[in-house]
């Protein structure tokens, strides 16, 4: 099975809460109704979504959902999200933020950085827990947050490996 596109994952997020019509999915994702209809049919054929009269829900028994969530497919999703974030940032809309800095840090500063990233991670996890059960959450209104750090030399080597 091929990977899931970001738009397909958005549909799964909507349908993961409860059964939804394509009109509800379109409203909650902000995607065009015809695109939602096509994607729902595609996800139904993959066995990930199940259709019951005019509503769709996640097929909890779907082996294809397990395959879609393999590390390799998640890696592809993160890559797609990253590219989209960069493209969005350079559209120069006021409500976008993207920071990338190359900095030197000593051991103490690195410990502080890791601690601050751990705090951010804890904060985001708490946000997810506190909003997870609400049926009033609309997928298109979520904020996408990405953070992390790496050694520049490792990134250079990865870039060179990708170029081969």
N, CA and C of each residue as an Amber inpcrd file, in Angstrom:
protein
   492
   0.8380000  -1.1800000   0.0000000   0.0000000   0.0000000   0.0000000
   0.8780000   1.2360000   0.0000000   0.4870000   2.2180000  -0.7420000
   1.2470000   3.4630000  -0.7830000   0.9600000   4.2790000   0.4710000
   1.7690000   5.2720000   0.6740000   1.6120000   6.1330000   1.8520000
   0.3310000   6.9410000   1.7500000  -0.0540000   7.4990000   2.8720000
  -1.2080000   8.3910000   2.8840000  -0.7360000   9.8160000   2.6700000
  -1.4760000  10.5550000   1.8800000  -1.1920000  11.9680000   1.6880000
  -1.6750000  12.7460000   2.9070000  -1.1340000  13.9300000   3.0900000
  -1.5440000  14.7660000   4.2120000  -3.0540000  15.0270000   4.1730000
  -3.6100000  15.2360000   2.9870000  -5.0520000  15.4880000   2.8700000
  -5.8640000  14.2560000   3.2780000  -5.3250000  13.0690000   3.0040000
  -6.0100000  11.8410000   3.4170000  -5.9610000  11.6880000   4.9370000
  -4.8200000  12.0230000   5.5220000  -4.6960000  11.9470000   6.9860000
  -5.6450000  12.9390000   7.6630000  -5.8370000  14.0930000   7.0430000
  -6.7770000  15.0760000   7.6000000  -8.1920000  14.4960000   7.6220000
  -8.5590000  13.7950000   6.5720000  -9.8800000  13.1550000   6.5200000
  -9.9970000  12.1020000   7.6170000  -8.9370000  11.3390000   7.8240000
  -8.9660000  10.3250000   8.8780000  -9.0960000  10.9550000  10.2640000
  -8.4650000  12.1120000  10.4540000  -8.6070000  12.8130000  11.7380000
 -10.0630000  13.1950000  11.9840000 -10.7280000  13.6680000  10.9480000
 -12.1400000  14.0510000  11.0840000 -13.0010000  12.8210000  11.3600000
 -12.7810000  11.7660000  10.6130000 -13.6110000  10.5610000  10.7380000
 -13.2550000   9.7340000  11.9740000 -12.1320000  10.0320000  12.5880000
 -11.7330000   9.3070000  13.7900000 -12.5970000   9.6430000  14.9910000
 -13.2390000  10.7910000  14.9650000 -14.0820000  11.2230000  16.0910000
 -15.4440000  10.5340000  16.0540000 -16.0470000  10.5060000  14.8770000
 -17.3700000   9.9000000  14.7080000 -17.6530000   9.7830000  13.2180000
 -18.7700000   9.1670000  12.8890000 -19.1600000   9.0550000  11.4870000
 -19.4490000  10.4430000  10.9380000 -18.9830000  10.6840000   9.7080000
 -19.1500000  12.0080000   9.0970000 -19.5920000  11.8660000   7.6500000
 -20.3930000  12.8170000   7.2030000 -20.7500000  12.9020000   5.7870000
 -19.6270000  13.6380000   5.0590000 -19.6270000  13.5670000   3.7390000
 -18.5900000  14.3030000   3.0020000 -18.7640000  15.8050000   3.1750000
 -19.9760000  16.2470000   3.4300000 -20.2090000  17.6810000   3.6820000
 -19.5400000  18.1040000   4.9930000 -19.6920000  17.2790000   6.0180000
 -19.0530000  17.5770000   7.3030000 -17.5300000  17.5180000   7.1850000
 -17.0350000  16.5220000   6.4580000 -15.5870000  16.3900000   6.2710000
 -15.0480000  17.6040000   5.5340000 -15.7460000  18.0240000   4.4950000
 -15.3350000  19.2020000   3.7290000 -15.2940000  20.4380000   4.6200000
 -16.3080000  20.6070000   5.4410000 -16.3790000  21.7580000   6.3390000
 -15.2440000  21.7340000   7.3710000 -14.9740000  20.5570000   7.9370000
 -13.9670000  20.4610000   8.9970000 -12.5320000  20.5000000   8.4840000
 -12.3200000  20.1470000   7.2200000 -10.9590000  20.1800000   6.6680000
 -10.6940000  21.4270000   5.8420000 -11.7570000  22.0580000   5.3560000
 -11.5810000  23.2120000   4.4810000 -11.2800000  22.8150000   3.0440000
 -11.3940000  21.5300000   2.7380000 -11.1370000  21.0470000   1.3810000
 -12.4090000  21.1020000   0.5500000 -12.2330000  21.2280000  -0.7500000
 -13.3300000  21.2480000  -1.7060000 -14.1310000  19.9520000  -1.6100000
 -15.4380000  20.0680000  -1.7240000 -16.3350000  18.9260000  -1.5920000
 -16.0090000  17.8080000  -2.5860000 -15.7080000  18.1590000  -3.8280000
 -15.4110000  17.1220000  -4.8290000 -14.1050000  16.3990000  -4.5000000
 -13.1240000  17.1260000  -3.9640000 -11.8620000  16.4960000  -3.5570000
 -12.1140000  15.5390000  -2.3960000 -12.8990000  15.9710000  -1.4270000
 -13.2220000  15.1160000  -0.2780000 -13.9220000  13.8470000  -0.7480000
 -14.8790000  13.9920000  -1.6530000 -15.5810000  12.8240000  -2.1790000
 -14.6330000  11.8390000  -2.8340000 -13.7310000  12.3330000  -3.6640000
 -12.7530000  11.4690000  -4.3410000 -11.8250000  10.7840000  -3.3430000
 -11.3620000  11.5500000  -2.3520000 -10.4440000  10.9830000  -1.3610000
 -11.1380000   9.9540000  -0.4710000 -12.3990000  10.1910000  -0.1400000
 -13.1410000   9.2180000   0.6680000 -13.3230000   7.9080000  -0.0960000
 -13.6120000   8.0000000  -1.3770000 -13.7310000   6.7950000  -2.2070000
 -12.4000000   6.0580000  -2.2350000 -11.3160000   6.7990000  -2.4080000
  -9.9670000   6.2060000  -2.4400000  -9.6420000   5.5100000  -1.1160000
  -9.9400000   6.1770000   0.0010000  -9.6680000   5.5910000   1.3190000
 -10.5740000   4.3960000   1.5950000 -11.7810000   4.4140000   1.0520000
 -12.6870000   3.2810000   1.1780000 -12.1470000   2.0860000   0.3960000
 -11.6330000   2.3280000  -0.8020000 -11.0560000   1.2500000  -1.6190000
  -9.8120000   0.6630000  -0.9600000  -9.0610000   1.5060000  -0.2440000
  -7.8750000   1.0250000   0.4760000  -8.2620000   0.2420000   1.7310000
  -9.5340000   0.3240000   2.1060000 -10.0050000  -0.3860000   3.2880000
  -9.8090000   0.3730000   4.5890000  -9.4150000   1.6310000   4.5030000
  -9.1550000   2.4200000   5.7090000 -10.4300000   3.0830000   6.2170000
 -11.2460000   3.5730000   5.2970000 -12.5460000   4.1490000   5.6610000
 -13.6270000   3.1490000   5.3030000 -14.6800000   3.1430000   6.0840000
 -15.8460000   2.3410000   5.7230000 -17.0320000   3.2770000   5.5440000
 -17.8630000   2.9330000   4.5870000 -19.0250000   3.7680000   4.2850000
 -20.2750000   3.0700000   4.7910000 -21.0980000   3.8330000   5.4840000
 -22.3820000   3.3250000   5.9640000 -23.4280000   4.3430000   5.5670000
 -24.2350000   4.0000000   4.6150000 -25.2030000   4.8760000   3.9520000
 -24.4850000   6.1260000   3.4670000 -24.7000000   7.2830000   4.0500000
 -24.0460000   8.4930000   3.5200000 -22.9110000   8.9910000   4.4220000
 -22.4710000   8.1540000   5.3690000 -21.4030000   8.5850000   6.2760000
 -20.1740000   7.6910000   6.1550000 -19.0620000   8.2620000   6.5600000
 -17.7910000   7.5380000   6.5710000 -17.2420000   7.5030000   7.9880000
 -16.5680000   6.3970000   8.3030000 -15.8700000   6.2740000   9.5790000
 -14.6170000   5.4350000   9.3410000 -13.7220000   5.4620000  10.3000000
 -12.4880000   4.6880000  10.1670000 -12.7960000   3.2130000  10.3660000
 -12.2440000   2.3810000   9.5000000 -12.3450000   0.9370000   9.6340000
 -11.3000000   0.5070000  10.6610000 -11.7400000   0.2390000  11.8710000
 -10.8230000  -0.0720000  12.9800000 -10.0560000  -1.3740000  12.7490000
 -10.5740000  -2.2480000  11.9010000  -9.9260000  -3.5260000  11.6310000
  -8.9620000  -3.4660000  10.4520000  -8.7480000  -2.2900000   9.9140000
  -7.9730000  -2.1570000   8.6750000  -6.4860000  -2.4000000   8.9070000
  -5.9690000  -3.4260000   8.2620000  -4.5290000  -3.6880000   8.2850000
  -3.7940000  -2.5890000   7.5220000  -4.4580000  -2.0240000   6.5240000
  -3.8310000  -0.9740000   5.7210000  -3.5480000   0.2780000   6.5500000
  -4.3170000   0.5040000   7.6140000  -4.0560000   1.6380000   8.5040000
  -2.7550000   1.4200000   9.2640000  -2.4850000   0.1750000   9.6450000
  -1.2080000  -0.1450000  10.3010000  -0.0440000   0.0930000   9.3500000
  -0.2270000  -0.2940000   8.1010000   0.8220000  -0.0900000   7.0970000
   1.0360000   1.3990000   6.8580000  -0.0390000   2.1590000   6.8220000
   0.0650000   3.6050000   6.6000000   0.8210000   4.2950000   7.7260000
   0.8180000   3.6890000   8.9040000   1.4820000   4.2940000  10.0560000
   2.8530000   3.6920000  10.3460000   3.4440000   3.0390000   9.3620000
   4.8080000   2.5350000   9.5470000   5.7680000   3.7170000   9.6190000
   6.9180000   3.5270000  10.2510000   7.8880000   4.6310000  10.3470000
   8.2440000   5.2550000   8.9930000   8.3670000   4.4440000   7.9650000
   8.7180000   4.9790000   6.6380000   7.6150000   5.8980000   6.1070000
   6.3670000   5.5080000   6.2930000   5.2600000   6.3410000   5.8260000
   5.0810000   7.5910000   6.6810000   5.3320000   7.4850000   7.9720000
   5.2850000   8.6670000   8.8430000   6.3980000   9.6340000   8.4400000
   7.5650000   9.0900000   8.1050000   8.6890000   9.9220000   7.6410000
   8.2860000  10.7100000   6.3940000   7.5850000  10.0620000   5.4790000
   7.1300000  10.7450000   4.2630000   6.1120000  11.8360000   4.5920000
   5.2510000  11.5760000   5.5750000   4.2750000  12.5930000   5.9740000
   4.9780000  13.8060000   6.5830000   5.9600000  13.5580000   7.4490000
   6.7030000  14.6650000   8.0620000   7.3960000  15.4850000   6.9830000
   7.9370000  14.8130000   5.9780000   8.5810000  15.5090000   4.8600000
   7.5650000  16.3720000   4.1060000   6.3830000  15.8350000   3.8620000
   5.3340000  16.5910000   3.1650000   4.8900000  17.8040000   3.9900000
   4.7250000  17.6040000   5.2950000   4.3290000  18.7070000   6.1740000
   5.4150000  19.7770000   6.1920000   6.6800000  19.3530000   6.2760000
   7.7980000  20.3100000   6.2970000   7.8290000  21.1540000   5.0290000
   7.6920000  20.5050000   3.8980000   7.6900000  21.2410000   2.6280000
   6.5200000  22.2200000   2.5660000   5.3690000  21.7850000   3.0470000
   4.1950000  22.6600000   3.0440000   4.3820000  23.8430000   3.9810000
   5.0070000  23.6080000   5.1370000   5.2500000  24.7020000   6.0800000
   6.1840000  25.7430000   5.4750000   7.2310000  25.2860000   4.7930000
   8.1730000  26.2150000   4.1580000   7.4630000  27.0030000   3.0620000
   6.6960000  26.3100000   2.2310000   5.9690000  26.9960000   1.1520000
   4.9850000  28.0160000   1.7260000   4.2630000  27.6320000   2.7740000
   3.3180000  28.5530000   3.4200000   4.0220000  29.7640000   3.9960000
   5.1460000  29.5440000   4.6260000   5.8840000  30.6450000   5.2490000
   6.2790000  31.6860000   4.2040000   6.7280000  31.2250000   3.0590000
   7.1840000  32.1510000   2.0300000   6.0440000  32.7720000   1.2270000
   4.8040000  32.3890000   1.5380000   3.6470000  33.1090000   0.9970000
   3.4430000  34.4140000   1.7480000   4.2100000  34.6120000   2.8040000
   4.2680000  35.8410000   3.5950000   2.9180000  36.2500000   4.1690000
   2.2110000  35.3060000   4.7100000   0.9840000  35.6290000   5.4330000
   1.3710000  35.9480000   6.8730000   0.6390000  36.8430000   7.4910000
   0.9880000  37.3160000   8.8290000   0.8710000  36.2580000   9.9180000
   0.0040000  35.2870000   9.7430000  -0.2140000  34.3120000  10.8070000
   0.6610000  33.0670000  10.6760000   1.7500000  33.1730000   9.9530000
   2.6710000  32.0500000   9.7650000   3.9680000  32.3280000  10.5130000
   4.5670000  31.2710000  11.0150000   5.8350000  31.4180000  11.7120000
   6.7140000  30.2210000  11.3820000   7.9420000  30.4780000  11.0880000
   8.9120000  29.4170000  10.8330000  10.2780000  29.9510000  11.2070000
  10.9530000  29.2490000  12.0710000  12.2820000  29.6770000  12.5050000
  13.2700000  28.5520000  12.2460000  14.3990000  28.9070000  11.7010000
  15.5020000  27.9770000  11.4970000  16.7700000  28.7460000  11.8200000
  17.4990000  28.2780000  12.7900000  18.7210000  28.9580000  13.2060000
  19.8550000  27.9500000  13.2890000  21.0190000  28.3710000  12.8870000
  22.2410000  27.5840000  13.0850000  23.0280000  28.2970000  14.1710000
  23.2320000  27.6290000  15.2860000  23.9070000  28.2590000  16.4170000
  24.9550000  27.3180000  17.0050000  25.9590000  27.9210000  17.6000000
  26.9430000  27.1710000  18.3680000  26.4460000  27.0780000  19.7990000
  26.5360000  25.9140000  20.4030000  26.1640000  25.7610000  21.8070000
  27.2300000  24.9500000  22.5340000  27.5070000  25.3450000  23.7680000
  28.4120000  24.5400000  24.5850000  27.5780000  23.4840000  25.3140000
  28.2110000  22.6590000  26.1160000  27.4990000  21.5510000  26.7860000
  26.3690000  22.0590000  27.6900000  26.6330000  23.1160000  28.4290000
  25.6160000  23.6660000  29.3270000  24.4360000  24.2100000  28.5330000
  24.7150000  24.9480000  27.4830000  23.6500000  25.5100000  26.6440000
  22.8450000  24.4030000  25.9630000  23.5270000  23.3190000  25.5940000
  22.8290000  22.2000000  24.9750000  21.8630000  21.5490000  25.9680000
  22.2790000  21.4300000  27.2170000  21.3900000  20.8880000  28.2480000
  20.1690000  21.7880000  28.4440000  20.4030000  23.0940000  28.4450000
  19.2960000  24.0500000  28.5800000  18.3560000  23.9350000  27.3860000
  18.9220000  23.8490000  26.1820000  18.1170000  23.7060000  24.9660000
  17.2570000  22.4500000  25.0390000  17.8670000  21.3240000  25.4050000
  17.1130000  20.0700000  25.5030000  16.0020000  20.1770000  26.5440000
  16.2960000  20.8230000  27.6580000  15.2920000  21.0020000  28.7050000
  14.1210000  21.8460000  28.2010000  14.4200000  22.9110000  27.4950000
  13.3570000  23.7770000  26.9690000  12.5190000  23.0500000  25.9200000
  13.1660000  22.2430000  25.0860000  12.4180000  21.4660000  24.0910000
  11.5480000  20.4140000  24.7770000  12.0570000  19.8230000  25.8660000
  11.2470000  18.8740000  26.6380000  10.0200000  19.5640000  27.2310000
  10.1990000  20.7880000  27.7210000   9.0710000  21.5500000  28.2660000
   8.0420000  21.8480000  27.1740000   8.5300000  22.2330000  26.0090000
   7.6280000  22.4880000  24.8800000   6.8670000  21.2160000  24.5230000
   7.5750000  20.0960000  24.4800000   6.9510000  18.8200000  24.1650000
   5.8590000  18.4790000  25.1830000   6.1560000  18.6690000  26.4570000
   5.1630000  18.4060000  27.5110000   3.9410000  19.3080000  27.3450000
   4.1710000  20.5660000  27.0420000   3.0790000  21.5200000  26.8320000
   2.1880000  21.0750000  25.6730000   2.8030000  20.6950000  24.5630000
   2.0390000  20.2680000  23.3830000   1.2700000  18.9820000  23.6820000
   1.8950000  18.0400000  24.3840000   1.1990000  16.8000000  24.7410000
  -0.0170000  17.0820000  25.6250000   0.1180000  18.0150000  26.5540000
  -1.0150000  18.3940000  27.4050000  -2.1340000  19.0360000  26.5810000
  -1.7580000  19.8650000  25.6110000  -2.7670000  20.4550000  24.7250000
  -3.5220000  19.3600000  23.9810000  -2.7840000  18.3690000  23.4770000
  -3.4230000  17.2750000  22.7480000  -4.3880000  16.5040000  23.6450000
  -3.9550000  16.2140000  24.8630000  -4.8090000  15.4670000  25.7960000
  -6.0600000  16.2580000  26.1590000  -5.8970000  17.5330000  26.4270000
  -7.0330000  18.3300000  26.8860000  -8.0610000  18.5920000  25.7900000
  -7.6500000  18.5400000  24.5450000  -8.5830000  18.8100000  23.4430000
  -8.9920000  17.5500000  22.6850000  -8.4160000  16.4150000  23.0360000
  -8.6330000  15.1880000  22.2680000 -10.0880000  14.7320000  22.2530000
 -10.7590000  14.7940000  23.3610000 -12.1150000  14.2510000  23.4740000
 -13.2040000  15.1670000  22.9240000 -12.8960000  16.4130000  22.6910000
 -13.9210000  17.3690000  22.2760000 -14.4010000  17.1010000  20.8540000
 -15.7050000  17.0550000  20.6970000 -16.2750000  16.8690000  19.3570000
 -16.4030000  18.2060000  18.6340000 -16.0680000  19.2940000  19.3260000
 -16.1690000  20.6310000  18.7330000 -14.8890000  21.0450000  18.0100000
 -13.8510000  20.2340000  18.1190000 -12.5950000  20.5650000  17.4440000
 -12.7550000  20.3970000  15.9400000 -12.2860000  21.3680000  15.2060000
 -12.3480000  21.3220000  13.7460000 -10.9200000  21.2040000  13.2320000
 -10.6680000  20.1680000  12.4430000  -9.3190000  19.8290000  11.9980000
  -8.6040000  21.0110000  11.3540000  -9.2850000  21.7440000  10.4950000
  -8.6200000  22.8280000   9.7690000  -8.1630000  23.9560000  10.6880000
  -8.6550000  23.9930000  11.9230000  -8.2710000  25.0550000  12.8520000
  -7.0820000  24.6750000  13.7390000  -6.5620000  23.4680000  13.5610000
  -5.3970000  23.0560000  14.3340000  -4.1670000  23.8690000  13.9310000
  -3.2560000  24.0230000  14.8570000  -1.9450000  24.6010000  14.5610000
  -0.9700000  23.4440000  14.3840000  -0.0900000  23.5600000  13.4180000
   0.9440000  22.5540000  13.2030000   2.2350000  23.1190000  13.7680000
   2.8060000  22.3930000  14.7050000   4.0110000  22.8420000  15.3940000
   5.1020000  21.8090000  15.1510000   6.2790000  22.2880000  14.8020000
   7.3990000  21.3900000  14.5470000   8.6230000  21.9530000  15.2570000
   9.3760000  21.0980000  15.9130000  10.5910000  21.5630000  16.5740000
  11.5910000  20.4210000  16.6360000  12.7960000  20.7470000  16.9570000
  13.8490000  19.7530000  17.0840000  15.1980000  20.4000000  16.8510000
  16.2070000  19.5980000  16.8890000  17.5510000  20.0950000  16.6010000
  18.4000000  18.9350000  16.1110000  19.4570000  19.2500000  15.4600000
  20.3780000  18.2370000  14.9640000  21.7320000  18.8600000  14.7190000
  22.7040000  18.0120000  14.5560000  24.0480000  18.4960000  14.2420000
  24.1240000  18.8440000  12.7620000  24.7030000  19.9790000  12.5010000
  24.8080000  20.4530000  11.1160000  25.5290000  19.4280000  10.2460000
  26.5840000  18.8230000  10.7800000  27.3430000  17.8420000   9.9960000
  26.4650000  16.6510000   9.6130000  25.5860000  16.2210000  10.5250000
  24.6760000  15.1140000  10.2070000  23.6930000  15.5040000   9.1080000
  23.2000000  16.7420000   9.1720000  22.2720000  17.2200000   8.1460000
  22.9590000  17.3270000   6.7870000  24.1960000  17.7790000   6.7890000
  24.9640000  17.8600000   5.5400000  25.1310000  16.4710000   4.9470000
  25.5130000  15.5000000   5.7810000  25.6960000  14.1300000   5.2910000
  24.3890000  13.5410000   4.7650000  23.2830000  13.8160000   5.4440000
  21.9800000  13.3430000   4.9620000  21.6240000  13.9780000   3.6290000
  21.9070000  15.2600000   3.5040000  21.6350000  15.9720000   2.2570000
  22.4450000  15.3800000   1.1090000  23.6960000  15.0800000   1.3800000
  24.5480000  14.4740000   0.3490000  24.0460000  13.0870000  -0.0340000
  23.6000000  12.3210000   0.9420000  23.0720000  10.9850000   0.6640000
  21.8040000  11.0660000  -0.1790000  20.9580000  12.0530000   0.0880000
  19.7320000  12.2270000  -0.6930000  20.0280000  12.6490000  -2.1280000
  21.1370000  13.3530000  -2.3170000  21.4880000  13.8590000  -3.6450000
  22.0140000  12.7580000  -4.5620000  22.3960000  11.6370000  -3.9970000
  22.9630000  10.5410000  -4.8110000  21.9160000   9.8470000  -5.6250000
